[in-house]
């Protein structure tokens, strides 16, 4: 791969991936999560303090619902990247 032309075809996708990487929970957020006493607190934190907010349904508070919502966010991001990749990268 020629690095002088990489950005032409794949620069947008690389930038989106870097952006997605910056939304991972950091050490402080993990520490905060460990200190919560209820699932409602976890939901509230994820919906307000992270990029998971649009996927969190505060009316359906359960472990299984949380797992499904988090998987959906990941799947949506992967699908978005795949749709925007050039043939070779996809």
GUVOLO-734689 format. One record per residue (C-alpha): residue number from 0; x, y, z. Coordinates in nm, 2 decimals, always signed. Example, Ala and Ser with C-alpha at 12.3 -4.5 7.8 and 13.67 -1.06 7.14 Angstrom:
2
NODE/0/+1.23/-0.45/+0.78
NODE/1/+1.37/-0.11/+0.71
END
This chain:
90
NODE/0/+0.00/+0.00/+0.00
NODE/1/+0.13/+0.34/-0.10
NODE/2/+0.11/+0.58/+0.20
NODE/3/+0.10/+0.88/-0.03
NODE/4/-0.24/+0.79/-0.15
NODE/5/-0.38/+0.60/+0.15
NODE/6/-0.58/+0.90/+0.27
NODE/7/-0.76/+0.94/-0.06
NODE/8/-0.95/+0.61/-0.04
NODE/9/-0.93/+0.53/+0.33
NODE/10/-0.87/+0.85/+0.52
NODE/11/-1.24/+0.89/+0.62
NODE/12/-1.26/+0.54/+0.75
NODE/13/-0.94/+0.57/+0.95
NODE/14/-1.06/+0.90/+1.10
NODE/15/-1.39/+0.74/+1.20
NODE/16/-1.21/+0.44/+1.36
NODE/17/-0.99/+0.68/+1.56
NODE/18/-1.30/+0.86/+1.67
NODE/19/-1.47/+0.54/+1.78
NODE/20/-1.15/+0.44/+1.97
NODE/21/-1.17/+0.77/+2.16
NODE/22/-1.52/+0.68/+2.29
NODE/23/-1.39/+0.37/+2.47
NODE/24/-1.44/+0.39/+2.85
NODE/25/-1.13/+0.52/+3.02
NODE/26/-0.98/+0.41/+3.36
NODE/27/-1.17/+0.67/+3.55
NODE/28/-1.51/+0.57/+3.40
NODE/29/-1.44/+0.21/+3.48
NODE/30/-1.35/+0.30/+3.84
NODE/31/-1.68/+0.50/+3.86
NODE/32/-1.87/+0.20/+3.72
NODE/33/-1.72/-0.03/+3.99
NODE/34/-1.85/+0.20/+4.26
NODE/35/-2.21/+0.19/+4.16
NODE/36/-2.45/-0.01/+4.38
NODE/37/-2.74/-0.06/+4.14
NODE/38/-2.80/-0.13/+3.78
NODE/39/-3.00/+0.19/+3.75
NODE/40/-2.69/+0.39/+3.85
NODE/41/-2.50/+0.21/+3.57
NODE/42/-2.77/+0.29/+3.32
NODE/43/-2.78/+0.65/+3.43
NODE/44/-2.40/+0.69/+3.40
NODE/45/-2.38/+0.52/+3.06
NODE/46/-2.67/+0.73/+2.92
NODE/47/-2.53/+1.06/+3.04
NODE/48/-2.15/+1.03/+3.06
NODE/49/-2.07/+0.82/+2.76
NODE/50/-2.15/+0.78/+2.39
NODE/51/-2.37/+0.48/+2.48
NODE/52/-2.66/+0.73/+2.56
NODE/53/-2.86/+0.69/+2.25
NODE/54/-2.86/+0.31/+2.29
NODE/55/-2.96/+0.30/+2.65
NODE/56/-3.33/+0.25/+2.73
NODE/57/-3.39/+0.36/+3.08
NODE/58/-3.73/+0.19/+3.07
NODE/59/-3.58/-0.15/+3.03
NODE/60/-3.33/-0.20/+3.30
NODE/61/-3.18/-0.55/+3.30
NODE/62/-2.84/-0.71/+3.24
NODE/63/-2.96/-0.88/+2.92
NODE/64/-3.11/-0.55/+2.78
NODE/65/-2.78/-0.38/+2.86
NODE/66/-2.58/-0.64/+2.68
NODE/67/-2.81/-0.62/+2.37
NODE/68/-2.78/-0.24/+2.36
NODE/69/-2.40/-0.24/+2.39
NODE/70/-2.38/-0.51/+2.12
NODE/71/-2.61/-0.31/+1.89
NODE/72/-2.38/+0.00/+1.93
NODE/73/-2.08/-0.20/+1.83
NODE/74/-2.26/-0.37/+1.54
NODE/75/-2.38/-0.03/+1.41
NODE/76/-2.03/+0.11/+1.42
NODE/77/-1.88/-0.19/+1.24
NODE/78/-2.16/-0.18/+0.98
NODE/79/-2.10/+0.19/+0.93
NODE/80/-1.73/+0.14/+0.88
NODE/81/-1.78/-0.16/+0.64
NODE/82/-2.03/+0.04/+0.43
NODE/83/-1.78/+0.33/+0.39
NODE/84/-1.47/+0.11/+0.31
NODE/85/-1.33/+0.08/-0.04
NODE/86/-1.33/-0.27/-0.19
NODE/87/-0.99/-0.37/-0.08
NODE/88/-1.03/-0.25/+0.28
NODE/89/-1.37/-0.41/+0.32
END
